[in-house]
Amino acid sequence: MRFIHARGYTNFDDHYSFIFNEINFALQGAKNTDNIVFVYKKYGQYMTDKQIMFGFHFIAMNKLEKTPDFWDTILPLVKKQLKTLDRQTCPALYTAIEGAAGMYLQDNEFWELVEHKIVDEGLWRYLDLLQSAKLLNCLARVGRGSDDIVELLEKHFIKHRKGLTP
């Protein structure tokens, strides 16, 4: 059970600082999927959004094996956390998208959550121009992204090209 605030995610100062630091050290030392799964199982209720997405991203970018524990432990926690992200946690959202694209994740629920966050909640506004371009590239890499996302990002690029602020 995760102890989280009404905002939906755990912040680094919601628990004792040694727990936050212990999780960081454990994630930095975990270099295979089984070790990362162990960290998620042991500290899942205390992990911040960035820590959750870091492990997911690490597995993807280093092409680590996706064991059954990955699908049973890490991915559900990532999707649960993804539902709660807001404008204060856009770096975690971007990290999750980049990780999912890096592993060519074809999970419909994950990508529907991403589309909801980007289009319906308007979190694309909190990404800088480089992140927006990489986001579009990530969506193209996995063959996802609706016309709404492409249109929003296209308008975002045009605004920046004209020298206007979003």
N, C-alpha and C positions, 0 to 999 in steps of 0.2 A: 504494500500500500504506500502510495506516494503522499507525503505531507506537503501540500502546496497551498498557496494563497488563492484568494478568489480570482486573482489575475491569471491563474492557470499554470504558472511555472515557478520553479524554485530559484531564488536569487542567491548569489554567493554569500550574502550576509544573513541568510535565514537560519543558519546552523552555526555551530562552533567553527571557528576558522580552521582548526586542525582537521576537521572532516573534509572541508573543501580542498585543503592542501593535500591530504592523503589521497583523495580521488585523483587530483592532478598528477601526483607522483605515480599512482598505480596506472593511470592511462598512459603516461609517458614511458613506463616500463613494459607495458603490454605490447608485444610485437606480433602476436598471432591471434586468430579469432577466438580460440578457447580462453585465452587470458583476458581478452576484452569482454567476453561474455561473463567471465567470473566477476569482473569489476561491475558490470551492469547488475548482476544478480546480488552482489554484496551491498552495493551503494546506490542502487537504482532510485530509492526514495529520496536520496539527498542530492542527486546529481542536478546540475544546472542545465539549462537548454544548450549552452555552448559545449558542455562536457558530453552530453548525449550525442550531439551532432558530430563532435570531434571523433568519437570512436567509430561511428558510422562512416564518416568521411575517410578515416584512416584505412578501414577495411577496403573501401572502394578504390582509393587511389593507389594502394599498395597491392591490389589484386589478390587479397588474401582469400582463403577458402571460405565459402559461404556454407557453413555446417548447418545441420538441423537446428542447433541452438541459436544460430544467427537468426533464422526465420522465426523461431519460437520466442526469443527473448529480445533481441536488439531491434528488429524491424517493428514489432508492435509498440515498443516503447518510443521509437522515433515517430511513428504515426500518432501515438497518443500525445506526444509533446508538440507535434506539428499543428494539431488542432487548437492549441492554446497560444500560439505565437501571435504577437501583435507588433506594432510599430517600434517598440523598444527592443525587439529581438530579431530584427531583420538580418543581422549577420548569421544567426543560427539558421534561419530559413534558407538563406543563400548557400550555406555550407551543406545543408541537407539536400538541396536541389543539385548542387555540384557533385556530391557523393553519389546520389542516385543515378545521375547521368554517367558518372565514371564507371559504374558497375552495370550500366545498361539495364537498370531495374525496370521491369514491366509489371508493376503492381498498380492496378487501376485505382484502388483506394488511395494510394499515396499520391498519384498524379491528380486525382480529383481534389484532394485536399490542397495541393499546390495551386491548382487553378482557382479554387475558392479563395485562397489567401491573396493571390495576386490580383485577380479580377474583382471579385465581390467585395473584399475588404480593402482593396486599393493599396496593398503594401508595395506595389511596384514604385510608388512615389518616393519611397524611402531608400531606394537603391541608387547609387551613383551611376554615371553613364557607363563606366567600364563594367560594373556588375550587371547592368541591364543588357549590355551586349553579350556578356558571357552567359547570362540567363537564357537569352534567345538561342545561343549556340548549344547550351545544354539541352534545351527542349527539342531542338532539331536533331541532336545526337540520338535521342531515344524515340524520335518520331512522335512526340507529344506536343501539346500546345494548341489551343484553339485559335480561331480567327480573332477572337476578342483579345487574347494575350498579344498576338502579333500586332494588332491594330494599336493597342495601348503603347506598346514599346516603340512602334514606328512613330507615333505622335511625340513620344518622349525624345527620340533621337532628333526629330525635326525641330522641336523647341530648342534643344541645345545647339543645333546647327545655326539657328537664327539668333542665338545669343540670348534667348529668353530663359528665365528660371522656371522650373516646374511648379 
